[in-house]
């Protein structure tokens, strides 16, 4: 009889266990870093898109003499992404300036001439837009400021405008600032964001959705004039990851050389 001296190559159970343990340790080290990097990129993209929306809004105001009305999130067909001014005439047409169908909605990206992607945040959700509708009416002044033309031709810089529709942005310590336009990304959790082709908010805010007792995300999703800009919080009962960008009319109009209104509402 011949003795078979061939050896069988392969991993033992102990070796396989060690390999799996090493892979697990590597994943435990790398995976959180990848999640952190992804979140960082999403927030950076959100900041970039918010800035783009603000610049596009300022350009629109410079070209038309008014702020664009927010677009309806549940519009369909050619109306989707268009300024939400009330249609007039027969057949009805949508004016660039005028009465807003709603003070809050999504950015009218089509009317602003920007890609739809810029109207969404880094998590792919619609960025909420709220404006002072007093600044959307037709002032018949282009550019929107004519400081040397007399009080009657001051355009968006008129001092006697109503404050009834003026948004405000507050901090948790109740410091409040008036705003001409407010943009809100509802963050990674998406609580309060408009869903695609729906006027409802998705996903809904968990638990008590009233704006009270530190529920700041609810304050930014209740379709009123008051917004809260709070620090990031991962608290289970009181989360906050909204990202806000806002400007009053003075700073907004000065973005493209129109000069600040230097007036108060």
C-alpha positions as CSV (number, residue, x, y, z in Angstrom):
1,X,0.0,0.0,0.0
2,X,1.1,3.5,-0.8
3,X,0.7,6.2,1.8
4,X,-1.1,9.3,0.6
5,X,1.1,12.3,1.6
6,X,-1.2,14.9,0.0
7,X,-2.5,17.7,2.4
8,X,-5.9,19.2,2.3
9,X,-5.8,23.1,2.2
10,X,-8.6,25.1,3.8
11,X,-9.7,27.1,6.8
12,X,-10.5,25.6,10.2
13,X,-13.5,26.7,12.2
14,X,-11.2,28.6,14.5
15,X,-9.5,30.4,11.6
16,X,-12.9,31.3,10.0
17,X,-14.1,32.6,13.4
18,X,-11.0,34.8,13.7
19,X,-11.6,36.2,10.1
20,X,-15.2,37.0,10.9
21,X,-14.2,38.7,14.1
22,X,-11.6,40.8,12.3
23,X,-14.2,41.8,9.6
24,X,-16.7,42.7,12.3
25,X,-14.2,44.9,14.1
26,X,-13.3,46.7,10.8
27,X,-17.0,47.3,10.0
28,X,-17.5,48.6,13.6
29,X,-14.8,51.1,12.9
30,X,-15.6,52.1,9.4
31,X,-19.4,52.0,9.3
32,X,-20.0,54.9,11.7
33,X,-17.4,57.0,9.9
34,X,-19.2,56.3,6.6
35,X,-22.6,57.3,8.2
36,X,-21.0,60.5,9.6
37,X,-19.5,61.3,6.2
38,X,-22.8,60.7,4.4
39,X,-24.7,63.0,6.9
40,X,-22.0,65.7,6.5
41,X,-22.4,65.6,2.7
42,X,-26.2,65.7,3.0
43,X,-26.1,68.7,5.3
44,X,-23.6,70.4,3.0
45,X,-25.8,69.8,0.0
46,X,-28.8,71.2,1.9
47,X,-26.9,74.3,2.8
48,X,-25.8,74.8,-0.8
49,X,-29.4,74.3,-2.1
50,X,-30.7,76.8,0.4
51,X,-28.2,79.4,-0.7
52,X,-29.1,78.7,-4.3
53,X,-32.8,79.2,-3.6
54,X,-32.2,82.5,-1.8
55,X,-30.0,83.8,-4.7
56,X,-32.7,82.7,-7.2
57,X,-35.3,84.5,-5.2
58,X,-33.3,87.7,-5.1
59,X,-32.7,87.5,-8.9
60,X,-36.5,87.1,-9.4
61,X,-37.2,90.1,-7.2
62,X,-34.6,92.1,-9.2
63,X,-36.2,91.1,-12.5
64,X,-39.8,91.5,-11.6
65,X,-40.0,93.9,-8.6
66,X,-41.7,91.4,-6.3
67,X,-41.1,88.2,-4.4
68,X,-42.2,84.9,-6.0
69,X,-45.3,83.2,-4.5
70,X,-44.5,79.7,-3.3
71,X,-45.6,76.9,-5.6
72,X,-48.3,74.4,-4.6
73,X,-46.8,71.0,-3.7
74,X,-49.8,69.2,-5.0
75,X,-50.0,71.0,-8.4
76,X,-49.9,68.7,-11.5
77,X,-48.9,69.1,-15.1
78,X,-47.5,72.4,-16.3
79,X,-48.5,74.1,-13.1
80,X,-46.0,72.1,-11.0
81,X,-43.1,74.3,-9.9
82,X,-44.7,77.5,-11.1
83,X,-45.2,80.7,-9.0
84,X,-48.4,80.4,-7.0
85,X,-50.0,83.7,-8.0
86,X,-53.7,83.7,-8.5
87,X,-54.5,83.3,-12.2
88,X,-56.3,86.2,-13.9
89,X,-57.9,87.0,-17.3
90,X,-59.6,84.8,-19.8
91,X,-58.0,82.5,-20.6
92,X,-56.4,82.7,-17.2
93,X,-52.8,83.6,-17.0
94,X,-50.4,83.5,-14.1
95,X,-48.8,86.9,-13.4
96,X,-45.3,87.2,-12.1
97,X,-46.4,89.5,-9.3
98,X,-49.8,89.6,-7.5
99,X,-51.9,87.8,-4.9
100,X,-50.5,84.5,-3.7
101,X,-52.8,81.5,-3.7
102,X,-50.9,80.3,-0.6
103,X,-48.2,81.9,1.5
104,X,-46.4,78.6,2.1
105,X,-45.4,75.8,-0.2
106,X,-42.4,74.7,-2.1
107,X,-40.0,76.8,-4.1
108,X,-41.3,77.7,-7.6
109,X,-38.2,76.3,-9.2
110,X,-39.7,76.3,-12.8
111,X,-40.5,80.0,-12.6
112,X,-37.1,80.7,-11.0
113,X,-35.3,78.9,-13.8
114,X,-33.5,76.5,-11.6
115,X,-33.4,72.6,-11.6
116,X,-36.0,70.8,-9.5
117,X,-33.1,69.2,-7.6
118,X,-32.2,72.6,-6.0
119,X,-35.7,72.8,-4.5
120,X,-35.0,69.7,-2.4
121,X,-32.6,69.1,0.5
122,X,-29.8,66.6,0.8
123,X,-32.3,63.9,1.8
124,X,-34.3,64.4,-1.3
125,X,-37.3,66.1,0.4
126,X,-38.9,69.4,-0.6
127,X,-37.6,72.5,1.1
128,X,-40.5,74.5,2.5
129,X,-40.8,78.1,1.4
130,X,-42.7,80.9,3.2
131,X,-42.9,84.5,2.2
132,X,-44.3,87.8,3.3
133,X,-47.1,88.0,0.7
134,X,-47.2,91.8,1.0
135,X,-43.9,91.7,-0.9
136,X,-45.3,89.6,-3.7
137,X,-47.8,92.2,-5.0
138,X,-47.1,94.2,-8.2
139,X,-45.4,97.4,-7.1
140,X,-44.8,98.4,-10.7
141,X,-41.2,99.3,-9.8
142,X,-38.3,97.4,-11.5
143,X,-35.8,97.0,-10.0
144,X,-37.6,96.6,-6.7
145,X,-36.0,99.7,-5.1
146,X,-36.1,103.2,-6.5
147,X,-35.0,105.3,-3.5
148,X,-34.8,108.6,-5.4
149,X,-38.3,108.3,-7.0
150,X,-40.3,109.5,-4.0
151,X,-42.2,107.6,-1.4
152,X,-44.9,106.5,-3.8
153,X,-42.4,104.7,-6.0
154,X,-40.3,102.9,-3.4
155,X,-41.5,99.4,-4.5
156,X,-40.6,96.7,-2.0
157,X,-39.1,99.3,0.3
158,X,-42.4,101.0,1.1
159,X,-42.6,101.7,4.8
160,X,-46.4,101.4,5.3
161,X,-46.7,97.7,4.4
162,X,-48.9,95.6,6.6
163,X,-47.2,93.2,9.1
164,X,-50.2,90.8,9.0
165,X,-48.4,88.4,6.7
166,X,-44.8,88.9,7.9
167,X,-43.0,85.7,8.9
168,X,-40.7,85.7,12.0
169,X,-37.9,83.4,13.0
170,X,-37.3,83.0,16.7
171,X,-34.6,81.2,18.7
172,X,-35.5,79.2,21.8
173,X,-34.6,82.2,24.0
174,X,-37.4,84.0,22.1
175,X,-35.2,86.4,20.2
176,X,-37.3,87.1,17.1
177,X,-36.4,88.5,13.7
178,X,-38.7,89.5,10.9
179,X,-38.2,87.8,7.5
180,X,-39.2,88.5,3.9
181,X,-38.6,84.8,2.9
182,X,-37.9,81.7,5.0
183,X,-36.6,78.4,3.6
184,X,-36.8,75.3,5.8
185,X,-35.2,71.9,5.2
186,X,-36.9,69.4,7.6
187,X,-33.7,67.5,8.0
188,X,-32.8,63.8,8.1
189,X,-36.0,62.7,9.9
190,X,-38.2,64.7,7.4
191,X,-40.8,65.5,10.0
192,X,-43.1,68.2,8.5
193,X,-41.8,68.2,5.0
194,X,-44.2,68.3,2.0
195,X,-44.4,65.0,0.2
196,X,-44.2,64.8,-3.5
197,X,-47.4,65.8,-5.2
198,X,-49.2,66.1,-1.9
199,X,-50.3,69.1,0.2
200,X,-50.0,67.0,3.3
201,X,-46.8,66.7,5.4
202,X,-44.8,63.5,5.4
203,X,-43.7,61.8,7.5
204,X,-46.0,63.2,10.2
205,X,-44.5,64.6,13.4
206,X,-44.7,61.8,16.0
207,X,-46.8,62.3,19.2
208,X,-48.2,65.7,20.0
209,X,-47.8,67.8,16.8
210,X,-48.7,71.1,18.5
211,X,-46.1,73.8,18.6
212,X,-45.5,73.8,22.4
213,X,-43.2,72.7,25.1
214,X,-40.0,72.6,23.1
215,X,-41.5,70.8,20.1
216,X,-39.7,73.1,17.7
217,X,-40.0,70.9,14.6
218,X,-43.8,71.2,14.9
219,X,-43.5,75.0,15.0
220,X,-41.8,74.8,11.5
221,X,-44.6,72.6,10.1
222,X,-47.8,74.1,11.3
223,X,-48.3,76.4,8.3
224,X,-48.2,79.7,10.2
225,X,-46.0,82.7,10.4
226,X,-43.8,81.6,13.3
227,X,-40.6,79.6,12.8
228,X,-38.0,78.4,15.3
229,X,-34.3,78.1,14.6
230,X,-33.0,75.8,17.4
231,X,-29.8,73.8,18.0
232,X,-29.5,70.3,16.6
233,X,-31.1,67.8,19.0
234,X,-31.4,64.0,18.9
235,X,-33.7,63.8,21.9
236,X,-36.3,61.1,21.4
237,X,-39.2,63.2,22.5
238,X,-38.0,66.6,21.3
239,X,-35.9,66.0,18.1
240,X,-34.7,68.9,16.0
241,X,-32.7,68.7,12.8
242,X,-34.4,71.4,10.7
243,X,-32.1,73.7,8.7
244,X,-33.3,77.2,8.2
245,X,-32.2,80.0,5.9
246,X,-34.0,83.4,5.9
247,X,-33.5,87.1,5.1
248,X,-35.4,90.3,5.7
249,X,-36.1,92.5,2.6
250,X,-33.1,94.8,3.3
251,X,-30.5,92.0,3.0
252,X,-32.4,90.2,0.3
253,X,-32.5,93.2,-2.0
254,X,-28.9,94.1,-1.4
255,X,-27.7,90.7,-2.7
256,X,-27.5,91.9,-6.2
257,X,-26.6,95.6,-5.9
258,X,-30.1,97.0,-5.4
259,X,-29.1,98.6,-2.1
260,X,-30.7,98.0,1.2
261,X,-34.1,99.4,1.9
262,X,-32.9,100.8,5.2
263,X,-36.5,101.0,6.3
264,X,-38.7,99.2,8.8
265,X,-41.9,97.5,8.2
